Amino acid sequence: MSENIAITIGRRIRQAREMLGLSLRALAVEMQGALSHGALNKYETGAMAPGSQALIHLSRALKQPMDYFFREFEAAWTREPCFRRRVSKLGVRERNSLLERSLDYFERYREIEEITGEFIPFHNPLPSSPAKSEAEVSARAKQLRKAWNLGDDPLPNLQELMELKGIKVYEIETSNEAFDGLYCTVNEQPVVVIASWLNRVIPRKRMTEVHELAHAVLHLPELEEAEEEKLVNRFASELLLPEEQFKSFWGAKRKAISLGELIQMKAFFGASIMAIVYRARQLSLISKEAANSFWLHVSKEGWRTNGEPGDDLVEAGKPNNRFHQLVLRGVSEQKISESRGAAMLKCSIEALRGELKQTFA
């Protein structure tokens, strides 16, 4: 094997290991003596290339097909991944696992788009000048709605919207609530990663999705994290709860509002009750006294940790499956083999064939 191939294999071994959240020693233990810690270290650094038998052992332990180890890297982060709140509670291995699994997904996505000729470029319709105030980001949220022909209606499926506009979305399997989402770019194209645990709280999932969309389309100056989050939250509020539609639903300035009304608004807009009251106060539609009374109730009932009433009334929207569809198209049109399609989807050939058993030509 050439030195370049040895380096590629080494990088793939490390990526696969980090996707599983394993240290080198843990991987050696997992392999039950088939390969030593020292040999694994030499393979990862590219100092030594594994033979065919070693690759078979690695393929089984790392749960990757053999051809995975020989593929050149076609995707790379082109800016520092932007983790959201509480990332400090993530361990290094878990953080690396999230990043490597995401990069692996976007690499597979990029490959199938090239094969099928279905790449969607991202065109940002918003100004490139920095948005420095809440008024500016609010105006840009309205501008985005107009540019993307969204009208003033609630946004039913944010992942589908982002995908159609050239922002790839990966819903990653994790139960760790220290991670909810991140925005970054891969090969200069915007990507968003959303935690799967958010499916238990759909309003919060939608707020996370629109929050990451804000990072993708807004040009923000260098700010302290708290100030940046304040601007992004304002953008997200304007996009999820557009001013005119919100005012029409809310009515005139209120000195009091019932929980029943707030639940109905929650179901209509797909936003949390807390976001709705925050937006009402933002637009001076609720008195300070009534808002304070509401926040006291939130604290007393423990909504921030226990969840709000009416969460079950917010629909999740269809799952994002564009990548899956493109792989099925690639196989059915014989642009890729069944084995390559199964590897892309990380499923068995039998499972793939089950989806393709009624192909019409």
C-alpha positions, -999 to +999 in steps of 0.1 A: +000+000+000+012+035-007+018+060+021-013+081+010-035+050+012-022+042+046-029+077+058-065+076+043-071+043+061-057+057+093-080+087+092-110+065+084-102+042+114-100+072+137-133+086+123-151+053+127-137+049+162-147+084+173-182+079+158-186+051+182-172+071+211-143+047+217-107+054+228-079+034+212-076+012+243-114+007+244-113-004+207-085-028+214-106-043+243-136-044+220-116-065+194-107-090+221-071-092+213-074-094+175-054-062+173-032-046+199-034-010+211+001-004+196-010-018+162-041+003+162-021+034+170+002+027+141-027+022+118-044+054+128-013+075+124-006+060+090+028+047+102+017+012+092-010-001+069-033-029+080-034-061+061-065-078+047-071-098+079-067-068+101-091-048+080-117-075+083-114-073+121-116-035+120-146-036+097-165-058+122-154-039+153-161-004+138-193-015+120-182-002+086-180-019+052-145-027+039-147+000+011-152+027+038-116+025+048-103+032+013-125+062+004-108+096+001-123+123+023-146+144+002-161+165+030-146+188+056-158+214+081-151+248+065-158+268+097-157+259+134-189+240+143-212+263+163-225+243+192-254+258+212-259+261+249-245+238+276-219+222+253-195+222+282-216+194+297-206+172+268-176+150+272-148+153+246-155+118+232-193+125+229-186+158+212-162+142+188-187+114+181-214+140+173-191+158+149-177+128+132-211+112+127-224+144+113-195+148+089-199+112+078-236+119+070-229+150+051-202+133+031-226+105+021-252+132+012-228+151-009-218+119-028-254+109-037-262+144-048-232+143-072-242+109-085-278+118-091-271+154-102-295+167-076-273+192-057-293+222-043-270+253-039-276+277-011-284+313-020-287+336+010-313+363+001-303+385+031-278+414+031-242+405+039-238+435+062-238+427+099-272+428+117-264+447+149-298+452+166-330+434+174-348+458+150-324+448+122-328+410+127-365+414+130-366+432+096-344+405+081-367+377+093-396+395+074-373+399+044-366+362+044-403+353+046-408+375+016-378+362-004-388+326+002-425+332-004-436+321+030-464+346+036-475+352+071-487+316+079-471+293+104-442+273+091-453+236+091-420+218+084-387+237+091-364+208+081-381+204+048-379+242+042-342+243+049-335+213+027-354+229-003-333+260+002-299+243+001-293+239+039-287+202+047-302+189+079-291+159+099-312+146+128-286+128+149-294+100+173-286+112+209-303+112+242-279+137+258-298+169+265-266+189+268-267+190+230-297+202+211-283+215+178-255+231+158-249+251+127-218+248+105-206+247+069-193+216+051-174+223+019-186+259+022-223+248+022-245+254+053-255+224+074-276+220+105-276+191+130-306+186+153-307+162+183-332+134+181-342+137+218-360+169+208-388+148+192-401+145+228-408+182+229-417+194+194-421+231+202-386+232+215-374+212+185-389+238+161-373+266+181-340+249+178-344+244+141-353+280+134-325+291+158-299+272+137-315+286+105-309+320+119-272+312+122-272+301+086-288+332+071-279+360+095-246+379+092-238+387+128-208+408+140-184+394+166-205+394+198-205+380+233-225+347+233-254+362+254-258+392+230-256+369+199-283+346+214-305+376+221-304+387+184-309+351+172-339+346+195-355+378+181-350+365+146-365+331+156-395+348+173-402+369+142-400+339+119-421+315+140-445+341+152-448+367+124-459+401+137-491+407+117-504+372+121-495+371+157-513+404+164-544+392+145-545+361+167-536+378+200-558+409+196-553+442+213-531+447+243-541+424+271-541+429+308-549+392+312-549+360+291-561+325+298-540+293+296-566+279+272-560+307+248-523+302+250-526+265+243-547+273+212-520+297+200-494+271+207-512+245+185-516+271+157-481+285+155-461+254+167-443+275+193-440+271+230-463+290+253-432+307+268-421+318+234-456+332+227-457+352+259-422+365+253-432+376+218-464+393+232-443+412+256-418+420+228-446+436+208-461+453+239-493+433+236-494+422+273-490+442+304-458+439+324-479+428+354-496+400+335-463+388+320-447+387+354-477+367+367-472+343+339-434+338+345-441+332+382-465+305+372-439+290+349-414+288+377-440+274+402-451+246+378-416+238+366-424+241+329-387+246+320-379+211+333-412+193+332-426+206+300-456+227+292-493+218+287-503+213+251-470+199+239-489+170+223-509+194+202-479+205+181-473+183+151-438+172+143-440+175+106-428+149+081-393+135+088-365+149+066-359+121+041-344+138+010-311+120+014-329+086+018-350+093-014-319+102-034-302+069-024-332+049-034-333+068-067-296+061-073-301+024-068-334+021-088-318+040-117-287+018-114-264+047-108-251+030-077-251-007-067-273-022-040-243-027-017-232+009-021-268+021-015-270+000+017-237+013+029-249+049+023-281+043+043-262+022+069-287-007+065-286-042+053-290-051+016-321-071+025-337-040+041-328-019+010-343-045-013-374-045+008-379-008-001-371-014-037-392-045-043-419-026-063-397-006-086-414+003-119-395+007-152 
